[in-house]
Every structure is written in C-alpha cells, then in structure tokens.
Amino acid sequence: MGPPKKITRKEEAAMFIQAWWRGTLVRRTLLHAALRACIIQRWWKQMLVKLLERKRHLALDFYVRQEWAVVKLQSWVRMWCVRLRYCRLLHAARIIQIYWRWHHCRTRGFIQGHYIFKESHLNLQLEISLGAQACRVQQCIPLPIKE
C-alpha cells in the first residue's frame, strides 16, 4: 500500500453525488420490495378472509342441516304419538260400536253366516234371527268362471 492519496474537492463532490445516487437506488429498490411485500400480504389476507368466510358458511350450513334434521325427527315422533293415540281411540270406538251393534241386533235380530269357495261354486250358509224366529238359508251358487 502506498501513501494515502489526497482527495480533491471535485472528487469529494463526485463521491458525494455517487453516494447519494447509490442511496437513492437502494431506497427505491427497498421501497419497491416493500410495496411488493405489502401487495402480497394484502392478497394473502384477502384469501384468509375468503377462507374464513367459506368455513363459517359451511359451519352455518351444517348447523342448519342439523337443526332441520332435529325438527324433522321431532315432527315424526309427534306424528307417531298422535297416530298411536288416534289408533287407540279408534280401537276403543270400534269396541263400543261392536257392543252397541251386538246389543242392538240382539234386541232386533241379526244375520250371521259364512261362505266357502269350492272350485267354481260358492257355498253360502246364512242364519237370520228376528227375535224368536230363526231362518236358515243354505245355497250353492255356481260362479261364472271362464276357462
């Protein structure tokens, strides 16, 4: 190394301008990098918001489906309970009707009978009772069966 060289005023001014220019370029490069990073961060935040909104929408949809299923199940159970009660009442009404009809027929008369199908004939046996009188009918009716 040699002795230090003396720097003149012009060289010093030139070095100052070069340093200023290099600093400006570095600051501009850093500013562009910061702006690009800011753009990327904003885009990423928007993506996160969309993702969060999608998750919330799916959770809400799942909740609505669960609630709908619960309501549907409850309505089916209520319908089953009402139907069971209706069937019990219908059965009770039929029992009352049977006893009433039996009582009514017993005092007025009744028709009782049975039938049997044999090949192409119908065997019919009826018993008609009107108080003290009774009448029995037995008949074999041929059926019009085409062969």
Buried (B, 14 or more C-beta within 10 A) or exposed (E): EEEEEEEEEEEEEEEEEEEEEEEEEEEEEEEEEEEEEEEEEEEEEEEEEEEEEEEEEEEEEEEEEEEEEEEEEEEEEEEEEEEEEEEEEEEEEEEEEEEEEEEEEEEEBBEEEEEEEEEEEEEBEBBBBEEEEEEEEEEEEEEEEEE
